[in-house]
Amino acid sequence: MLKEEATDTLSVNDIKDLRSALAFLASKPGQLLTTKKLVDPHGELAGIYRKIGAGTPVVPPTRIGPAMIFENVKGYDMRVAVGILASRERTALLLNSSVESLPFALLDALNHPIAPVTVPGSHAPCQENVHLAPLDIRTLIPAPTNTLLDAGPYFNMGLLRAEDPETGEADVTIHRLCVQGPDRLTVYFVPGRHIDQFRMKAERLGRPLPVSINMGLDPAIYVGACFEPPTTPLGFDELTISGGLRKRPIELVDCVSVAAKAIAHAEIVIEGEILPGERMREDINTNTGYAMPEFPGYLGNAQAELPVIRVTAVTHRNNPILQTIVGPGEEHVNLAGIPTEASILQLVEKSMPGRLLNVYAHSAGGGKYLAILQFRKSSIRDEGRQRQAALVAFAAFSELKHVILVDEDVNIFDSNDVLWAMTTRYQGDVSTVFIPGVRCHPLDPSQTPQFSPSIPAEGISCKTIFDCTVPYHLRDQFVRADFVDVNVEDLLS
């Protein structure tokens, strides 16, 4: 238990930063585990949490378990927290929602955004301690190494914030950041990411791009930041969604060393500049050939040329907590998947109101590759619309690879129930729709010409619809056995 902050009276409405989130979890049985055991951030920390609560698609043995705080990290006087969002149930608790309603909560926040506000440095806990360059981030912050083949230590929950050098519009996104030296980080941008667009604009102007890297945040900030186009187009500030989730503005503060803003209640902020024209090989210090475990479950390849961030300052709270993620795993599933669910629900609802009941971005797809859609057919005229909904889902989230369609009597959050529907309501030759030759997310190792001659280039995939819904005219032949509805809580109590 987080003894110094646990309280029985803390409400979810009191959450405004990582510390209050941890205190809230400490009051919920089974949601937070703390250890004082000496732990090495090089491989051991991730190896422990893999078995405690990392979840799919981490290699077994793994499970969904509590969040965890490591209070005694070898070589550092800094705590490390992991797995805060590595459970859909815990994520729902932290966002004052339910497992089934999470995407609807995000949609409500998207439709009722609240813009962030800037506070003075004297009101920003993240600047209680300031380290200006020259500095060595390797000795200040215990960046974990997930596996012994990683390119190096990584910050995996660093929320980058930057502004368009031409328009001043702001964006926040999470990217992997490899520690390459005392004041150097490499950053990997999947093509099309908005801060990368800002970087390219600044580079064309021959200017560095000022950024803040914010770590240890209110969970609502991390979840709200993970929306993607077309739901949040270039220039859309996702912090407005986070504000909508909390129903109050997120507080920002001017950085101390660059012309950027930081999250005022962050535990740790790294300030810096993405340097124009400078590139670095991701595994330059280790030569492993690999980067780190990626969300599909495999070790990612080290990138040959990545943009470089020059660190100009590190600020942090008193007794700071570094927040990290063991990836792949359930935490990535929730960060990427729940905003994806909301985006699909929004776009399908606009196309065919009242038919799509819910969406689950399944753990097996890392929150990106696989979505299960619960669709209701009200008449014979709805037959075929379920497949149209799947096509809309692909448009709502371009990195989606597979869609499984099920009826309203199937629990989309229960994989056994989904596989039951696939077994009894699906025939491969008539219930499968193949859409070949479509670009997907680049980290799927199966989308190569070597895997299939139908793939012309890496990153191209065959997207697939698995229609496990009952044809409307046969619905009377597929009624599940009905049982008496009994309140077992009274019996068990």
BELJOSUL-V217917 format. One record per run of one state. SS is the DSSP state (a for helix, b for strand, c for the rest). FROM is the first residue (numbers start at 0). TO is the last residue. Records with the same first field share a line. If there is no record, write none. Layout:
BEGIN
SS: FROM-TO  FROM-TO
END
This chain:
BEGIN
c: 0-10  14-16  26-30  35-37  39-40  42-42  52-52  54-62  64-65  70-71  73-77  82-86  94-100  111-115  118-119  123-123  127-127  132-135  140-142  145-152  155-157  163-168  174-175  181-182  187-192  204-207  215-217  224-237  246-249  254-259  263-266  280-288  293-297  301-304  316-319  324-328  351-354  361-361  365-368  375-378  382-383  396-400  406-413  424-426  439-458  467-470  477-486  492-492
a: 11-13  17-25  43-51  87-93  101-110  120-122  124-126  136-139  193-203  218-223  238-245  329-350  362-364  379-381  384-395  414-423  427-430  471-476  487-491
b: 31-34  38-38  41-41  53-53  63-63  66-69  72-72  78-81  116-117  128-131  143-144  153-154  158-162  169-173  176-180  183-186  208-214  250-253  260-262  267-279  289-292  298-300  305-315  320-323  355-360  369-374  401-405  431-438  459-466
END
